[in-house]
Amino acid sequence: MVSTPSPPKPHASSAHASGRGGCTVGAPCWASLATPDAEAAQRFYGAVLGWTFRRTSLGEDFRMALSGGVPTASLGCTAPALQVALDWTPYFSVPDADGTAARIMERSGTIAVGPVRLPLGRGVLAADREGNRFGIWEGPLITDWETWRTRRPWRLELHAGDMFEAAIFYGEVLEWACGRPGCCEVRYERGGVTLRDAGGTAARIVPVGSPLSGERARRGWHLYFPVPDAESAAAAACRYGGGVVGRSAEKNRRTVLLHDLHGAVFGADSPGRTVVAPRNAAPPPAPG
């Protein structure tokens, strides 16, 4: 199996709708991790990010990750023979997977998998002209989409070699700022390109190697998950077979870029002021 989005329940509206008062077309709608060992990944992310897991309608090879009871992402177990990158992939909502896939190829992007039909819709794994991986999803969105998207349980950034070229590519492919009902807005602000959805920031495109993209330059889409203390998350990642890629700090946020035990890169965000754990708080046990 390949890693594909797995919404927990169908929503009354789908990517064909305009989101009933907000953006849906081209909006980030899910995140999925491709991993060769789902059980080991659950132990790792449970210890590092505090997630819990449950099965999904897509079968034994998939798990839903929840943070504080809120659906956050999915883990998909990959077959060793499949040439699928073991990494995190963001998915964007589209009304027509076939049409979007065609636009990707017309603009010199690539299609790795799909469109593939799943129980709840159709998914595609693709890459832009720089080789940055992303996914598209045609189908019902997550339950209570309107609330979920205003409080997305992660922060999304693309670190691009050419920020404006990337913004044009995704804008044309995902129909950003196209004027049609339901499309997302795009603005240039704070030295990067901001995708706005429902009045808030849905994603950012920043130049790779700039201060905005952290201490170690790495192209691609990056997902950052909130934690009480980024350094504690980094320590847990190292105990469970992962490691630290880099660190960055802003006025109101500290970020540690990490990799899991199979090399998938993700970020941990915490408030700018370090959170001190209670003295009697015991760290999670090391893996046996």
Disulfide bonds with the S-S distance in Angstrom:
none
